[in-house]
């Protein structure tokens, strides 16, 4: 059964974002206009409220019934299932492209689009998951769950800035979501900021601002900047795969800071 209403543009764009960034069967309920998918990046942090929220809930409640290590793995797995491994696959292809000896932009793009993953992508993904597991495992279930819910939207907000800092590296026809060189206007920019910052502000407030909030904000931004320089130097533009890889690495830097904070406080 599908919803059929006289909707506004933002409504279509919101549905498009959740359809694109999750594997939920939302198309069966409502089919947004095709052009709405051009704006999915502008609602990317909001989808993190869902993916981060379900990941956090899974970790916290499963830790009551299973060993904590199993709870952490279940939390990681639930996001992969919810997103269809979108970010992890993108990260592996990003490593393939940027670890290759190719210096030519077109060759890097071809390598990243190759459906087959080479040793760099596989090994890098394994190392990423190990780091992700141990950073979450080093925190208590409550602290880890709240950290996940704060990190997911905030780091997507930070990663989305690459679309404003660099031109699109492919033609719009080659893009899966047709983001092209779309520039975010003031209204969308404020919306993007609120989507990413509200969970983080609540997170800080819940812990009475005891956390190193300066580092939690600054380190992911610094990570973003160095990755931006890498992409600028090698590719001179961004693709969706760059966005997905940026998100995972920026989020991991957030967790590393949070795990260090946790060792110095009582939760």
PEUR-V508469 format. One record per pair of residues at least 24 apart in sequence whose ideal C-beta (glycine too) atoms are under 6 Angstrom apart, sorted by the first residue. I is the first residue (numbers start at 1). J is the second residue. D is the distance in whole Angstrom. If there is no record, write none. Layout:
i=I j=J d=D
i=I j=J d=D
This chain:
i=2 j=30 d=6
i=3 j=29 d=6
i=3 j=30 d=4
i=12 j=36 d=4
i=13 j=39 d=4
i=14 j=43 d=6
i=16 j=40 d=5
i=17 j=43 d=4
i=17 j=47 d=6
i=18 j=47 d=6
i=21 j=47 d=4
i=22 j=82 d=6
i=23 j=84 d=4
i=37 j=177 d=5
i=38 j=178 d=5
i=38 j=182 d=6
i=40 j=177 d=6
i=41 j=160 d=5
i=41 j=163 d=6
i=41 j=179 d=6
i=42 j=188 d=5
i=44 j=156 d=5
i=44 j=160 d=5
i=45 j=153 d=4
i=45 j=156 d=4
i=45 j=157 d=4
i=45 j=195 d=4
i=45 j=196 d=4
i=46 j=195 d=5
i=48 j=152 d=4
i=48 j=153 d=4
i=48 j=156 d=5
i=49 j=153 d=6
i=51 j=79 d=5
i=51 j=82 d=6
i=51 j=152 d=6
i=52 j=148 d=5
i=52 j=149 d=5
i=52 j=152 d=3
i=53 j=149 d=6
i=54 j=78 d=6
i=55 j=79 d=5
i=55 j=148 d=5
i=56 j=145 d=4
i=56 j=148 d=4
i=56 j=149 d=4
i=59 j=144 d=6
i=59 j=145 d=5
i=60 j=141 d=5
i=60 j=145 d=4
i=63 j=141 d=4
i=72 j=133 d=6
i=72 j=136 d=5
i=72 j=137 d=5
i=87 j=244 d=4
i=87 j=247 d=6
i=87 j=248 d=5
i=90 j=241 d=5
i=90 j=244 d=3
i=90 j=245 d=6
i=91 j=245 d=5
i=91 j=248 d=5
i=92 j=117 d=5
i=92 j=121 d=3
i=92 j=125 d=5
i=93 j=241 d=5
i=94 j=241 d=5
i=94 j=245 d=4
i=95 j=120 d=5
i=95 j=121 d=5
i=95 j=124 d=4
i=96 j=120 d=6
i=96 j=121 d=4
i=98 j=234 d=6
i=105 j=235 d=6
i=108 j=235 d=6
i=112 j=241 d=5
i=131 j=252 d=6
i=135 j=255 d=4
i=135 j=256 d=6
i=135 j=259 d=5
i=138 j=259 d=5
i=139 j=259 d=6
i=139 j=262 d=5
i=140 j=267 d=5
i=143 j=262 d=5
i=143 j=267 d=4
i=146 j=203 d=6
i=147 j=258 d=5
i=149 j=199 d=6
i=150 j=199 d=5
i=150 j=200 d=5
i=150 j=203 d=4
i=151 j=251 d=5
i=151 j=254 d=4
i=153 j=195 d=6
i=153 j=196 d=5
i=153 j=199 d=5
i=154 j=196 d=5
i=154 j=200 d=5
i=155 j=220 d=6
i=155 j=247 d=6
i=155 j=250 d=4
i=155 j=251 d=4
i=155 j=254 d=6
i=156 j=247 d=6
i=157 j=192 d=6
i=157 j=196 d=3
i=158 j=220 d=5
i=158 j=224 d=5
i=158 j=250 d=5
i=159 j=243 d=6
i=159 j=246 d=4
i=159 j=247 d=4
i=159 j=250 d=5
i=162 j=238 d=5
i=162 j=246 d=6
i=165 j=228 d=6
i=166 j=237 d=5
i=166 j=238 d=5
i=167 j=237 d=5
i=168 j=237 d=6
i=169 j=235 d=5
i=169 j=237 d=3
i=169 j=238 d=6
i=169 j=239 d=5
i=170 j=239 d=6
i=210 j=265 d=6
i=211 j=261 d=5
i=212 j=261 d=5
i=215 j=257 d=5
i=216 j=257 d=5
i=219 j=253 d=5
i=219 j=257 d=5
i=220 j=250 d=5
i=220 j=253 d=5
i=220 j=254 d=5
i=223 j=250 d=5
i=223 j=253 d=4
i=224 j=250 d=5
